[in-house]
């Protein structure tokens, strides 16, 4: 409608003012010509981008990554309650959040990662480096800082890559450095605490997700994965640059927009079954969902009905402290409307707060609460 207005508007004006008709017709032809050229340019760019994506997609399809194993969900990770999101999130269902107008498409042979800044010696990795080195693999849950209480921008996958700590040991770090400014192929960046990339957690340059080369939308050919941090300070897709630096010397994409400098994941829990607003039968009702506190782990999950006492839920198994956990509990509901809420306690003894806070500046807090009607 905007384009149509740009073209027709001058002619409408000319119709009511005959003395302007000749000039406005010239304007019409000029605008139409510019828009026509723009359309041709956009169409041409679209064909180029589409062709590039097809080539990269074919390269990805033909990749064979030695050492990458296919995931098999560990025994006991499923609680056995229908309606709870699966413990392993399929690639096609994994949440997608990025700022790229056009998703970067990088051929593996063209990918490099420059590591520089406050280091003893710079290093540039090519794609052959991570695939030739000893791979590490782990189940890791990722979640976005924009995830509201009870939300679903969170997922759990089997990631394969090389440990960032080993790479950083090779370059030698200046003692004054406290972060790495990561930059994506599309220019997006984030500052990641150096301590989270050099401690025992399995922070990695990932090349595979759920046993397959990374999907293009999830950062192919290489992305960063850091357990225990929100993605806005860590999970750089299409990563091409690591600058070892100091928080005091840099500002990153989201910190410039009011988000906090560091983003450790907050303990959270969610009710998947039943859904809020559901009608359920009176008597015993199965309640279940997921809870997470990456790099710390969940110790227990509790449920309260209508503001009553908290009751402990059954927890499924987890292979490590960096994944979410499924939980379930049977509650008894009389006829009428009911409010059900959930909270979690992590392995450090921290109890999830019921205080509701927005996602800005460092993640939402509060107990997920649903309303159901029993009849």
C-alpha positions in Angstrom: 0.0 0.0 0.0 2.9 2.4 0.7 4.4 1.7 -2.8 1.0 2.2 -4.4 0.5 5.5 -2.6 3.9 6.7 -3.7 3.0 6.1 -7.3 -0.6 7.1 -7.4 -0.5 10.0 -4.9 1.0 12.6 -7.3 -1.5 11.7 -10.0 -4.5 12.1 -7.6 -3.1 15.6 -6.7 -2.7 16.5 -10.4 -6.2 15.5 -11.3 -7.5 18.2 -8.9 -4.9 20.7 -10.0 -4.6 20.6 -13.8 -1.7 23.0 -13.8 0.4 20.4 -11.9 -0.5 17.5 -14.2 2.5 17.6 -16.5 5.0 17.9 -13.6 3.3 15.2 -11.5 3.3 12.8 -14.4 7.1 13.3 -14.6 7.3 12.6 -10.9 5.2 9.5 -11.3 7.5 8.2 -14.0 10.6 8.9 -11.9 9.2 7.2 -8.8 8.1 4.2 -10.9 11.5 4.0 -12.4 13.3 4.1 -9.1 10.9 1.5 -7.6 11.3 -0.7 -10.6 15.1 -0.6 -10.3 14.8 -1.3 -6.6 12.6 -4.3 -7.3 15.1 -5.7 -9.8 17.9 -5.2 -7.3 16.0 -6.9 -4.5 15.1 -9.8 -6.8 18.7 -10.1 -8.0 20.0 -10.0 -4.4 17.4 -12.6 -3.4 18.6 -14.9 -6.2 22.3 -14.5 -5.1 21.4 -15.1 -1.4 19.3 -18.1 -2.3 22.1 -19.6 -4.5 24.6 -19.1 -1.7 22.4 -20.8 0.9 21.8 -23.7 -1.4 25.6 -24.2 -1.8 26.1 -24.0 1.9 23.2 -26.4 2.6 24.7 -28.9 0.1 28.1 -28.6 1.8 26.5 -29.2 5.2 24.6 -32.2 3.8 27.9 -33.8 2.5 29.9 -33.1 5.7 31.1 -36.2 7.6 32.2 -35.3 11.1 34.4 -38.0 12.6 34.0 -38.3 16.3 30.5 -36.8 16.4 28.1 -39.4 17.9 24.3 -39.7 17.5 22.4 -38.8 20.7 20.6 -41.4 22.8 18.6 -39.9 25.6 19.9 -41.3 28.9 17.7 -43.8 30.7 15.4 -42.2 33.2 15.3 -38.7 31.7 11.6 -39.0 30.7 9.1 -38.7 33.5 6.5 -40.6 31.5 3.8 -37.9 31.6 2.2 -37.1 28.2 2.2 -33.4 27.4 5.5 -32.5 29.0 8.0 -31.3 26.4 10.5 -34.0 25.4 13.7 -34.0 27.3 15.7 -33.8 24.1 14.6 -31.0 21.8 14.7 -31.9 18.1 16.6 -29.5 15.9 13.5 -28.4 14.0 11.7 -27.5 17.3 14.6 -25.7 19.0 13.9 -22.1 19.6 15.4 -19.5 17.3 16.3 -15.9 18.3 18.8 -13.8 16.4 19.1 -10.3 15.1 20.3 -11.2 11.6 18.2 -9.7 8.7 19.6 -12.4 6.5 21.0 -15.5 8.1 24.7 -15.8 7.4 25.7 -18.6 5.1 29.4 -19.7 5.4 31.1 -22.5 3.6 33.2 -24.5 6.0 36.3 -24.0 3.8 35.8 -20.2 4.2 35.3 -20.2 8.0 37.9 -18.8 10.3 38.0 -17.7 13.9 40.6 -15.1 14.9 41.6 -15.1 18.6 43.5 -11.9 19.5 43.6 -9.1 22.0 45.1 -9.6 25.5 46.9 -12.8 24.5 50.6 -13.9 24.3 50.1 -15.0 20.7 47.3 -14.6 18.2 45.7 -17.7 16.7 43.4 -18.2 13.7 41.4 -21.4 13.5 40.1 -22.8 10.3 37.2 -25.4 10.1 39.8 -28.2 9.9 41.0 -27.3 13.4 37.8 -28.1 15.4 37.0 -31.1 13.3 40.5 -32.5 13.6 40.9 -32.0 17.3 39.6 -34.2 20.0 35.8 -33.5 20.3 33.9 -33.0 23.5 30.2 -33.8 23.6 27.5 -33.0 26.2 23.8 -32.5 26.9 23.3 -28.8 27.4 20.1 -26.8 27.9 20.1 -23.3 26.4 17.6 -20.6 27.2 17.1 -17.0 26.1 17.1 -14.1 28.6 13.8 -13.0 27.0 12.0 -16.1 28.2 9.2 -15.0 30.4 8.0 -17.0 33.4 6.5 -20.2 32.0 7.8 -19.5 28.5 9.3 -21.8 25.9 12.5 -20.1 24.4 14.4 -22.9 26.0 15.7 -26.3 24.7 18.0 -29.2 25.4 20.3 -30.8 22.9 23.4 -32.9 22.4 26.2 -30.6 21.4 29.6 -31.6 19.9 32.7 -29.4 19.6 36.0 -28.5 21.1 36.6 -27.1 24.5 37.2 -23.3 24.4 39.4 -23.6 27.6 41.9 -25.7 25.7 42.2 -23.2 22.8 42.6 -20.3 25.2 45.4 -22.1 27.0 47.3 -22.3 23.7 47.1 -18.5 23.1 48.1 -17.5 26.7 45.9 -15.0 28.5 46.9 -11.6 30.0 46.1 -11.7 33.7 44.2 -8.4 33.3 41.7 -9.9 30.9 38.2 -10.7 32.2 36.1 -11.3 29.1 36.0 -12.3 25.5 34.2 -10.1 23.0 32.6 -12.6 20.6 31.6 -11.4 17.1 29.4 -13.1 14.6 29.7 -13.0 10.8 26.7 -10.7 10.7 28.3 -8.2 13.1 26.4 -9.1 16.3 28.6 -9.3 19.4 28.5 -10.2 23.1 31.0 -10.1 26.0 31.4 -13.4 27.8 33.0 -13.7 31.2 36.4 -15.3 30.7 36.0 -17.4 33.9 33.1 -19.2 32.3 35.2 -20.1 29.3 38.2 -21.4 31.2 36.6 -23.3 34.2 35.5 -26.9 34.3 32.2 -26.4 32.5 32.0 -27.7 28.9 32.0 -24.3 27.1 32.7 -25.2 23.5 33.0 -24.2 19.9 30.2 -26.4 18.6 30.1 -28.0 15.2 27.2 -30.4 15.7 23.8 -30.4 17.3 22.0 -33.6 18.1 24.5 -35.6 16.1 24.4 -33.6 12.9 26.3 -30.6 11.6 24.8 -27.4 13.0 21.7 -26.3 11.1 22.4 -23.1 9.2 19.9 -21.2 11.4 21.7 -22.4 14.5 25.1 -21.1 13.5 26.6 -23.4 10.9 29.5 -24.1 10.6 30.6 -23.1 14.1 29.0 -21.4 17.1 29.7 -20.9 20.8 27.9 -22.8 23.6 28.4 -21.9 27.3 26.5 -23.8 29.9 25.0 -21.6 32.6 24.8 -18.4 30.7 21.9 -16.8 28.9 22.5 -16.7 25.1 22.7 -12.9 24.9 26.1 -13.0 26.6 27.4 -16.3 25.3 25.7 -18.2 22.5 27.2 -16.6 19.4 26.1 -18.2 16.2 28.3 -18.0 13.0 31.1 -16.9 15.3 34.2 -15.5 13.5 36.1 -13.4 16.1 37.3 -13.7 19.8 38.9 -10.6 21.3 40.3 -11.3 24.7 39.7 -8.0 26.6 38.1 -6.4 29.6 34.5 -5.6 30.4 35.6 -2.0 31.2 36.9 -1.6 27.6 33.9 -2.9 25.6 30.2 -2.6 25.1 28.3 -5.3 23.4 25.0 -5.4 21.3 22.6 -6.0 24.1 24.4 -4.2 26.9 24.2 -1.1 24.8 20.4 -1.6 24.9 20.0 -1.7 28.7 20.6 -5.4 29.5 23.1 -6.4 32.2 26.7 -7.0 31.5 26.8 -10.6 32.8 24.0 -13.1 32.4 24.1 -16.2 34.6 21.0 -18.3 34.1 18.4 -18.0 36.8 16.7 -21.0 38.4 13.3 -21.6 36.7 10.4 -24.1 36.5 7.4 -24.5 34.3 4.1 -26.3 34.3 3.4 -28.1 30.9 0.5 -30.3 32.1 -2.3 -29.3 32.4 -2.3 -26.1 30.4 -3.6 -23.0 31.9 -7.3 -22.6 31.4 -7.8 -26.4 31.0 -10.9 -28.3 32.2 -9.9 -31.3 34.2 -11.8 -34.1 36.0 -12.2 -33.8 39.7 -10.1 -36.1 41.8 -6.5 -37.0 41.0 -4.9 -34.8 38.4 -1.4 -35.3 37.0 0.7 -32.1 37.0 4.1 -32.0 35.3 6.7 -29.9 33.6 10.4 -28.9 33.5 12.9 -27.1 35.7 16.4 -25.9 35.1 19.4 -24.2 36.8 22.2 -24.8 34.4 25.7 -25.5 35.8 24.2 -25.8 39.2 21.4 -28.4 38.9 17.9 -28.9 40.3 17.6 -30.5 43.8 13.8 -30.5 44.1 10.6 -29.2 42.6 7.5 -28.3 44.6 3.9 -27.6 43.7 1.2 -25.6 45.6 -2.5 -25.7 45.0 -4.7 -22.7 45.8 -2.0 -21.2 48.0 -1.7 -24.3 50.2 1.4 -26.1 51.4 4.2 -27.0 49.0 4.4 -30.7 48.0 7.5 -32.3 46.6 7.3 -33.6 43.0 9.1 -36.6 41.5 12.1 -35.8 39.4 13.4 -37.7 36.4 17.1 -38.4 36.0 19.6 -36.0 34.4 23.1 -36.9 33.1 24.7 -33.7 34.3 23.9 -30.3 36.0 23.7 -28.5 32.7 20.4 -29.8 31.5 16.8 -29.3 32.5 14.8 -32.0 34.4 11.3 -33.3 34.0 9.1 -33.4 37.0 5.6 -34.7 37.9 3.2 -34.8 40.8 -0.4 -36.0 41.3 -2.7 -33.6 43.1 -6.3 -33.9 44.2 -8.8 -31.3 43.0 -12.3 -30.7 44.2 -14.9 -29.3 41.9 -14.4 -25.7 41.0 -11.6 -23.3 39.9 -8.1 -23.9 41.1 -4.7 -22.2 41.0 -1.6 -24.3 40.7 2.0 -23.0 41.0 5.5 -24.4 40.9 8.9 -23.5 42.3 12.3 -25.2 42.2 15.3 -25.4 44.6 18.8 -25.7 43.1 21.6 -27.9 44.4 23.1 -24.9 46.2 19.9 -24.6 48.3 18.7 -21.5 46.4 14.9 -21.4 46.4 13.3 -19.9 43.3 11.8 -16.6 44.2 8.1 -15.8 43.7 8.8 -12.2 43.1 7.7 -11.3 39.6 10.3 -9.4 37.6 10.4 -8.6 33.9 13.0 -10.1 31.6 15.0 -6.9 31.5 17.8 -6.5 32.5 18.9 -10.0 33.3 16.1 -12.5 33.1 12.6 -13.0 34.5 11.7 -14.3 37.9 8.6 -15.6 39.6 6.6 -18.8 40.0 4.8 -20.2 37.0 1.1 -20.2 37.9 -1.8 -21.8 36.0 -5.6 -21.8 36.5 -7.7 -24.9 35.8 -11.4 -25.8 36.3 -12.2 -29.2 37.8 -15.7 -30.7 37.1 
